[in-house]
Amino acid sequence: RTSVARCAAEMGPAAAGLAPLLRGELAAVRRHNYSESGYGSHDVSADLKLLEWCRRALSELGPGQGE
């Protein structure tokens, strides 16, 4: 998911179709790496990187596209 979000950020406005997915990822309380058995510090780091790329991708879509 992080790779897809990074790619969307690099694509800029061409990734507009991914906006709902990116917004959904940001809004999710429990994302793909959630585990009921616990988590490690690497999970937190990976999750923060995913959120960073999602925000960056949405900001690259242009006015009104990433909202």
N, C-alpha and C positions, 0 to 999 in steps of 0.2 A: 504494500500500500504506500509506503514511503516513496518507493521508486516511481509509482504512478503519479503521486502528488508532485514530486520533483519534476517529472516530465511535463506535467500540466503547467507548472510555473514557467518552464523553459519555452513552452509552446505559446504562452501569452493568450491573446484573444481567440486563437484557433482552438483552444481547449474549453470554450464556452459551454459545450455540451456536458462537461464534467462538473459544472457549478453545483447542481443539486447533490451530487455525490460528495463533493468537497465540503459543502455546508452540512450535510448529514454527518460526516466524520467529525466535524468540529462540535456538533451538537450532541453527539453520542456520549452517554455517561460511561458506558463500558465499550471500549473499542476491541479490535481484533485480537489484541494480546491479553485480554482479560482472562484470568484463570481463578477459579474458586479455590484452588489449592495454594494460592499465594503468588507473589511476584518478587522479582529481584530488582536491584538498582538499574540493571541493564534494560529492563522493561520500561522503567520510567524514562530513561534517556531516549529510548527508541520512540516512545509515545510522544515525548516533547518534540522530537525531530519531525515526526509525522504532522503534528499540529502546526509546527512552524512552516512546513512546506505547503500545507493546505491553505494557511493564511496568505502566504506569498503568492500561491497560484490564484487565489481569488482576487488579490490586489492587482494582479497582472491582467485580469480580464477586462479592465477598463470600467469607466463610470457606469453604474447601474447594472452591470453584469454579475458582479460578485456579491451583491447584496442578498 
